[in-house]
């Protein structure tokens, strides 16, 4: 599993500590250097049946800076996906997914992570 994170983010640091403390094998990817692909975003939306807005970091500076709260309503899904993959800071993080195991993690909620990794 790849987990996209921002190394300076406190929430991402807590997620990484959880992974390390529990000796879980994942690949951490700096979201400012590599973003999920458009095909992965499309697959996340389909496989996990979620609204694309749930993939946006709605509390982030970049989101507010671009005025996306109002703009997203007018955008097509393709435009939203293009926007997400253009800048990792727009993506809710950490973001981890494994299509085979049917796991999607957005943000760090310890109970969800325990369920995903330790209770299987």
N, C-alpha and C positions, 0 to 999 in steps of 0.2 A: 504494500500500500504506500502511496505517496501522500505526504501531508504537506500542503502548501502553507507556509508560515512567513511571518515577518519577524526576523530575529530581535528587533528592538521592542516588539509588542509584549506587554506583560502577560496578556492572556495566552499568547503563543508560547511564552517561556514556561508558564504553568503546564500547558499541554505537553511540551517537550520533557519537562521534569517528570510528569506522570508516565510518559513512555519509557524514559530511562529508568525510573524507579521500579518499573514492572518488567524490565528486560524484554520489551516488545520490539520486534524487528520491523521498522518502517524506514522509508526514505524521506528525509526532510528536504524540502525544496524551498529556497528563498523566493517568495512570490514577487519580489521586485526584479528578479533576474529571469524567472520563467513562470508563465501563467498556464493554467489548464488550456487545452486546445478547444477550439470551437466545437469539434465533434464530441469531446468529453462533456462540455457544458450541455449540449443537446441531449446526450445520453443520460446525464444526471437528471435533467428535466423530465425525460420520458420514464426512465427506470424507477425513479423515486417519486414521481408524480408531484412535484413541487412547483410553486410559482417562481418564476425567475427572480422576482424581487427578493426572495429569501437568500439569493446568492450575493446580493449587494451588501456592502458594508455601509449600512444606512447611517451609522454614527460617525463615519470617517470624515475627515476634513475635505478630502477630494470630492466626496459625494455632495457635501454641502456647497463646496466651492463651485461645482458645476451646476448647482440648482437642480439636481436630479429628482428630487421629491416630486416636482411638478412635471418635469420633462419626460420621465419614464412613462407616464400615462399616454403620451402621444407617440411614443416610439414603437416600431415594430419589434418582434422578437429578435429578428436578425440584427437590428441596430443595437439592441440591448446586449446581445451576445458579443458583437463586435466591440462594444464599449468595455465589457467585462474583460475580454482578452487583451485589450489594449493597455490596461494599467492594473497591475496586481493590487494596488492600494484600493481599488473599488470593490474587491472581492471580500466577502465575509471570511474571516480567518480566525484560527486555522481552518483549513478546508481539507478534509481527507475523504477519499472514497475508494471503494473496492467493489466493482460490479459483480465479481464472482461470488463474493461473500454477502452481497447486498447490504453494504455498510456505507452510510453517508454521515459525515460529521461536519457540522458547521458551528464554529465557535468552540469554546471549551466548557462543557458542563460535565464535571467529573463522573456523575452517575451514568450519563450516556456513554462516556468513554469506557467505564467499567463494563457496562453491558456489551459494548461492541467488542472489547478485547479480552475481558477476563471471565465473562459468564457464558462463553460459547463452548 
